[in-house]
């Protein structure tokens, strides 16, 4: 999106005379040029945060899988230990 803004600013400068006839002042382009670096920085920060969110989500999913695997191992062990005790064995059934 930042590239599109830069292109629009360049086109605006190139066709300033024609655009001025329709009400665009040089101040609009000046303000756009002033805002562009700030918007670019904000865009980069946002992209870094999105990337970080994905990393955290992936890490959380991996931890959930590790917990799930551990619970399944405990359930298997409980079923072996309580093979002749149906009341307690049912506590170790995976759903």
N, C-alpha and C positions, 0 to 999 in steps of 0.2 A: 504494500500500500504506500509505503514511503516513496518508492520509486515512481509511482503514479503521481504523487504530489509534486515531486521534482520535475517530472515531465510537464505537468500542468503549469508550473511556475515558468518553465522555459518557454512554453508556447505563449503564455501570457506576456512575457517580456518581448518575444519576437513579434507579437501582433498587438502591442500596446496601443498603437495609434487607432487601429480599428476597434479595439475593445473600449477605448476611452470614449468613442462616439456613442457607446451604449451604456456609459456610466461607470466603467471600471477606472478607478483612480490609481495612480502610481503607488499610493499608500497601501493598497490591497496587496500588491506584489511585494512591497517592502516588508509588510507584516508577515506575509507568507514565508519570505526568506528568513525572517527572524524566528519564526515558530518552527521551521523545518528541523533544525538541529535538536531542539528540545523534544519534538515529537519522535524523531529518530531514536534518541536515547530512551524515551519511554517505551517505544516499540521493542527495543532490544531487551530492556528489563522485563517486559511482559513475556517475551519469548523464553527468556531464561527461567522465569517462574513457571511457565507451562511445562518446560522440560523437567524442572525439579519436581513438579506435581506428578508427572508420569513416573519418575524414578521412585518417589515415595509410594505410589500406588503399586508398582511392581514389587517393591520390597515388602510391602504389607501382604500382598498376595502370596509371595514366597513363604513368609512367616506363617500365614494361615495354613498353607499346604504342609508345612513342617509340623504344626500343631495337629493337623488332621492325621498325618502319618503316625505321630506319636500316640494319639488316642487309639488308633486302630491296632497298634502294637500292644497297648495295654489291654484292649478288649480281647485280643487273641490269647494273651497270657492269662487273663481272667477266665476265659472259656476253658482253657486247659486245666487250670487250677481247680475250677469248680465244675468239672465235667460230670461229677456224680451228685451235684447239688443244684437242682433246677431253679430253686428260689434265688440263689446268688448268681447263678450262671446267666440268668436273663438280664442282670445288670450290666453285663459285658457284651451285649449284642450290638453290633454296629447297625445303624439305621440307614 
